[in-house]
Amino acid sequence: MLTANKLMPQGGGLAPVLLRRAATIELDWDVRQKSRFDTADSQGRQLGVFLPRGTAVRGGDVLVAEDGSLIKVIAAPQPVLVITHCTEHGTPFDLMRAAYHLGNRHVPIELRPDHLKIEPDHVLAGMLRSMHLIVREADEPFEPEGGAYGASGSGHGHSHGTPPVGPVLHPDAYAGANAQDHGHSHDGHDHSHGHSH
């Protein structure tokens, strides 16, 4: 088995021709957030990856094997929830609110200017729909934020105590989290409307 213990973020400093010739590995986030794992590259070689603890591998990163060969990492498509704001009943600010509430639950989130992505969770999907957001299932690469304290994306090196089990829903903000129909106020008048997010 070939060993790789060096990571070049986004292949920084490598000539494009070297990146084009490099073998590849396609991995989902569950594997890429680990610092030690076994895989096989596009040339059929068995590869043991041993990186410093807490290191996460991102799509576009390049691993350097013990023999000097390069292996480019591709973020594999995986099941995700794609979250967008409802243009009819909400605003783009709704995404910021969603990111805040998901972040409070230490949920890994991929942040984009026009959408968020999280791993599938039916309880969180219901909460987000109750916030007038559109949630759809997809198979796409997942690159969650690394956090303010490091690039691992899965932790940041200090403890907050024991996390709660499952999401904690505030009764006022998320009443009817699993409801498909919801009512809210527009310009001072209340009305209900049914739509599926």
Helices and strands as residue ranges (DSSP letters): E 2-8, G 9-11, H 16-21, E 23-27, H 29-32, E 36-40, E 46-50, E 62-65, E 70-75, E 78-85, H 93-104, E 110-111, E 116-118, H 122-130, E 133-140, E 181-186, E 189-194
